[in-house]
Amino acid sequence: MGYAARITGTGSAFPERRMTNDDVARKLTEFGLETSDQWIQERTGIVERRISNVGNEAERNSSLAARAAIKALEMAGRQAEEIDQIIYATCSPDTPLPSTACWLQQKIGAHRAWVMDINAACSGFIYGVVTAEQFIRSGHSRTVLVIGAEVLSHYINWQDRTICILFGDGAGAAVVERVAPRSRRRVLASYLSSDGTLSELLIVPAGGSALEVTPERYAQNLHKIRMSGREIFKVAVRTLSECALRTLEQARIPAVKLDWFVPHQANLRIIEAVANRIGMSMDQVIINLDRYGNTSAATIPTALDEAIRDGRIKEGQTVLTDAFGAGLTAGAMVFRR
């Protein structure tokens, strides 16, 4: 192994608008549906989420990512001109063409970088960091900017109570850099998986080349998220636990030696079940779900950034991240900060 990779900087950004559970309940009454703050909190752990105004260019996907990227670069002590590569994880891009990574490159002035989007939904940030690590280990790249950013409110069907209570918008970023192969502070292990047989459990049916959005399909909300909630819950707990345990096995680190667990922020009950299965206390789990909801690819980098900036995650500590998403995609990573 010629080189190793280390996360040297993180950043996050959110839209201004806060939408509380009471706001959601009021909106649902417009469609003859009922819910309450208590009902949502008991089932998800979410209190509020942020919603982008995409008519405001400052709150588009790439604009949120630019704010997060600038913060991450500042923490890492790097300039945009030093970035070799941008890996942008999103399933809610600014445009189908070009990639949202291209819009971000333009906005931050990363002129030397080559860029790409990846769509692994909620697993996207872990996929992105692991991909960056491979380019760094091979000697191809020295400094990589990894983004996880979403504007999922664009895909919410407000006539589906199981969907509209969950998702929010936001962006997280990490600078991943080359370090010596035996550096103590580096990415230690990772495990990625996917199962395409479960693709229809979480899907936006129309809008791609397979199914055009016609007026009829628009009226049927086929361009919005559809989810099989109960099935997703069962698969999520099993998959997240398996990914975490396989990664810890590769790293040869027992769960009791971990300092922190930063899981995908999908549902508090899922997080509690996974933490219990892998043998971690909830006191060691980083949570921002209550304030931001499920921001898909942005959940892990935003939670990670918050915990680093408020001093919970300290230099030299060992962190496990773990995610699952539509596809079904999944992955986990252990690193030492």
N, C-alpha and C positions, 0 to 999 in steps of 0.2 A: 504494500500500500504506500504510494508515493506521498499522499497528503491526507489530511483529515479536514472536516468542516466544523465550524463553530458559529452559533448565532451570536452576533456582536451588538446588534441593535434592534429595537422593536418600536413600533408606533401604531396608533389607532386613531380613528376618526368616525364621527357619527353625524347624522342630520340633526337639525335643531329640534324638530317637532317631536314631542313626547306624546304617545298615545297610550293612555292608561286603560286598564281593564274596564273601568266605567265608561270610557269613551267608546270602546269596542261594543259594550252592551247597548249603548244608545244607538250606535250605527246599525246594529243587528235588528233593532226594532223597526227600522225602515223596511226590512224584508220579512217582518212577521216572525222573527226568531227571538228566542230568549236566552240570555246568559247573565252571569254576574261576576263581580270581582272574586267572590269566594269560590264559585264553581271553577273559574279559570285557575286560580292559585292552587286549589286542592289537586287538580289534575296535572298541572304543568310546572308550578313554581314561578310562573311569570306574573309580574306586577304591571310592567309597562314595557313598551318597545319604542324604537325610533322609526319614523316614516319619512322618506325622502320626498321632496318636492322636485320631481325631475324636470319641471318647467324652469327651475332655477339651475343653471349650468353648474353652480358650485356644489350641488347635491347629487350630481350624476355619479354613477359607479366609479369612473376613472378620476373624478374630482375628489371624492372621498379617499380613494387610494392615494392620490397625490399628497394629500395632507398627512396621511399615515406614513407614507414613504419618506417625506421630509423629516418627520420626527425620528424615524428609525435611522436615517442617515446621520442625523445630528448625534444620536446616542452612540453610534458606531464611530463617529469622528471621520466620516467619509463624505465626499462630494458626489453629486450625480454623475459627473464626468468620469468617475472611477469605476462605475458599474460596468461589468462585462456582459451581464445577462439579466433579463427580467423574466420571471416566471409568474404568470398572473392566473390565479385560480378563481374562477367565477362560473356560475351557471345563469347569470343575469347580465350579460354583456351590454355595453352601451349600444353596440351595433353588431349584426351578424358578420359583417365585413366593414372595415378591417377589425382585427383583434383589439380588445380593450387594452392590451399591453401596448399597442402602438399609440393609442390616445394618451396613455400614461407617460410613455417615453417622451412624447411631444411636450407634455405639461411640466415635467420636471427637468427636461434638458439632458437626458441620459443619452447623449449622441453616440457614444462608443458602443452601447449595448446592442446585442441582438435579443429579440423579444418573442414571447409566445404566450398564448392562453392555454390553460388546461381546464377541462370540465370533468371534475370528479365530485361535483356537488359539495356536500358538507365535509367530505374527506380531502377536499382540494388543497388546503394549506399543507397538510402532512405530505401528500403526494408531491407538492411543490418543493418542500424542503428536502425530501429524500432525492428528488431529481437533481436539485442544486448540488447536493452532496456528491452525487455520482460525477457530475461535470467537474467539480472541484477535485475529487480524488484522482480523476484521470489526467489532471493538469490542464484541462481545456479552459477552465475559468478560475479566477482568483476571488472576485467579489460578485455575489449574486443577490439581487433584490427579489424576494418572494412576497407576493401579495395574495391575500384572501379577502375578497370584497364582493358584496352583494347588494342589489336593490330588489329584493324579493317581493316587496309590496306591490310591484308592478304585476306580479303573477298571482295575487291573492283573489280568490273568489269570495266576495263578501256575503254570498248566499250559502256558504259552507262553513258551519260553525267549527268543525274540526280543524280547518285550515287557518281561518282568519285570526284565531287567537294566538297562533304560534310564532309567526315570522316577523322579523324586523330587518332594518337596513343598517349597514355599517361596513367598515374596512379596517383591516389590520395588515401590518407589514413587518418583515424581518429582513435584516441584512445578514447574509450567510457568507463567511469568509474562509479562506484557506489558512490552515494552521499546521504545525508539525504533526506527523502521523501519530505520535504517542502523547500528544498534548492531553493533559488531564481534562481540560474544558473543551468538549467537542461533542458532536453527535456520536453516541455510543452504539446504538442498534436501532433497527426499524423492521417493520413487517407490514406489507401491503397485500390486500386481497380484493377480489371482486367476484360477484356471482350474477351474471346476466340473466339467469332464469328468474330473478326477482325484480326485473326491470319495471314491471307494471305496478309494483306496490307504491311507488312514488313517481309521478310522471306528469309532464305537461304534454298532452296528446298532440295538439296542433301548433303549427308555427315553424316547423322544420320542413325539409324537402319531402318528407313522407306524407304530410298532411297539411295542405295549405289552409290558412285562416280565411274561410269564406264567410259571408254574412250569416249563413245558417249555423256554421260551427262557432262563430263568435257569440251568437245568441245562446248556444248550448254551453258556453264557457269552456270550450275545449282548449282554449289558449291559456287556461289557468291551471294551477297545481291541483292534482288529484292524489289522494293518499288513502291507503288502507291502514288506518291507525293501529288497530289491534295487532295485525300481523307485523307491522313495522316494530312495534314495542317488543314483541317476543324475539324477533330477529336481531334487533339492536342490542339487547342485553347479552344474548349469546355471542354475537359477533364481536362486540366491544371487549368482552371478557377474554375471548380467545385471542384477539389481536394483542391485547395488553400482556397476557401471560406468555405468548410466544416471543414477544419483544424482550421481555424481562429475561426469559430463558436464553435468548441470543446474547444479551448483554451480561449474562451471568450475575444478575443483580436481583436478590429477593425483594419483594414488595416492602418488607420492613426496613430496607436500606434507602428507600426513596424519601425525598423530602416533600415533593409536591406531585399532585395529579391534576392535570389540566385537560379535562374531557371536552368533547363536543357538547355544546350547550343546547341540547334538543328538548329535554324534559327532565325535571328534577328527580322524578321517580326512577327513570332509567339510570341517571347518574348514581343515585343511592344504591341501586341494585348492583351495578358494576363495581363500585367501590367496595361493597361488601364481598363480592365474589373474589376480588383480587387481594383482599385483605388490607384495605386502607381505610383509615378513619376519615370521616367527613371533615374533620378539622384540617386535613391535609389537601382537601379538594378546593380548587379555585372555581368560584361561581360568579358569573355576571349575567346569567340567564334572567334573573329577576328584573333587571333594569333594561335589558336589550332584547330579550326574546331569542329566538333561533335565527341567527344571521348567517347560517350555512357555512360557507368557507371562511367567514370572518370570525366565527366564534372563538376558535382557539387562539389566533394571534391577538385578538383584542383582549381576551382574558389574560393571556400571558403578559401582554404589555402593561396592563393595569397592575398586575401583581409584582412586576419588576419595578415599576415606577413608585409604587407605594411601599416598597421595601420588604414585602413578604418573601419574594424569591430573591435570594442573595447570591452573590458570586460564589462559585464552587458547589452550589447545591445541585442535586440530581432531580430531574423533572421527567415525568411520563406524560405524553400527550396521546390521545386516543379518539378516533372519529369513525363514523359511518355515514353514508349518504346514498342518495338515489343511484341506482345502477344494478345491483347494490354494490357500492364501493366501501372499503374500510381500510383502516391503517392505524398504526401506532408507532411512536418513536420515543426513545429515551435519549436525553442529552444532559450534559453537565454544563451549567452556565459559567 
